[in-house]
Amino acid sequence: MGLEQKMKTATGIAACMAVVMLAACASHETKPIAQPTPDQVRGHADRGFDNLKKEEQERGAQTNVPR
């Protein structure tokens, strides 16, 4: 078997594997993304605002420090 024939065989095998993998991935149904509850959204927002306030206070304290 020559190099050219080996390359054709290897290319064919790789192409078949790619097709099988694509078919396997396409056959799975995607699960819907779980939507957060209003309480979860409110909790995340509250935490974000608390972190923002904390950062602003830290920046304010840093700007008042003499250099």
Secondary structure as a PSIPRED ss2 file (coil, helix, strand):
# PSIPRED VFORMAT (PSIPRED V4.0)

   1 M C   1.000  0.000  0.000
   2 G C   1.000  0.000  0.000
   3 L H   0.000  1.000  0.000
   4 E H   0.000  1.000  0.000
   5 Q H   0.000  1.000  0.000
   6 K H   0.000  1.000  0.000
   7 M H   0.000  1.000  0.000
   8 K H   0.000  1.000  0.000
   9 T H   0.000  1.000  0.000
  10 A H   0.000  1.000  0.000
  11 T H   0.000  1.000  0.000
  12 G H   0.000  1.000  0.000
  13 I H   0.000  1.000  0.000
  14 A H   0.000  1.000  0.000
  15 A H   0.000  1.000  0.000
  16 C H   0.000  1.000  0.000
  17 M H   0.000  1.000  0.000
  18 A H   0.000  1.000  0.000
  19 V H   0.000  1.000  0.000
  20 V H   0.000  1.000  0.000
  21 M H   0.000  1.000  0.000
  22 L H   0.000  1.000  0.000
  23 A H   0.000  1.000  0.000
  24 A H   0.000  1.000  0.000
  25 C H   0.000  1.000  0.000
  26 A H   0.000  1.000  0.000
  27 S H   0.000  1.000  0.000
  28 H C   1.000  0.000  0.000
  29 E C   1.000  0.000  0.000
  30 T C   1.000  0.000  0.000
  31 K C   1.000  0.000  0.000
  32 P C   1.000  0.000  0.000
  33 I C   1.000  0.000  0.000
  34 A C   1.000  0.000  0.000
  35 Q C   1.000  0.000  0.000
  36 P C   1.000  0.000  0.000
  37 T C   1.000  0.000  0.000
  38 P H   0.000  1.000  0.000
  39 D H   0.000  1.000  0.000
  40 Q H   0.000  1.000  0.000
  41 V H   0.000  1.000  0.000
  42 R H   0.000  1.000  0.000
  43 G H   0.000  1.000  0.000
  44 H H   0.000  1.000  0.000
  45 A H   0.000  1.000  0.000
  46 D H   0.000  1.000  0.000
  47 R H   0.000  1.000  0.000
  48 G H   0.000  1.000  0.000
  49 F H   0.000  1.000  0.000
  50 D H   0.000  1.000  0.000
  51 N H   0.000  1.000  0.000
  52 L H   0.000  1.000  0.000
  53 K H   0.000  1.000  0.000
  54 K H   0.000  1.000  0.000
  55 E H   0.000  1.000  0.000
  56 E H   0.000  1.000  0.000
  57 Q H   0.000  1.000  0.000
  58 E H   0.000  1.000  0.000
  59 R H   0.000  1.000  0.000
  60 G H   0.000  1.000  0.000
  61 A H   0.000  1.000  0.000
  62 Q H   0.000  1.000  0.000
  63 T H   0.000  1.000  0.000
  64 N C   1.000  0.000  0.000
  65 V C   1.000  0.000  0.000
  66 P C   1.000  0.000  0.000
  67 R C   1.000  0.000  0.000
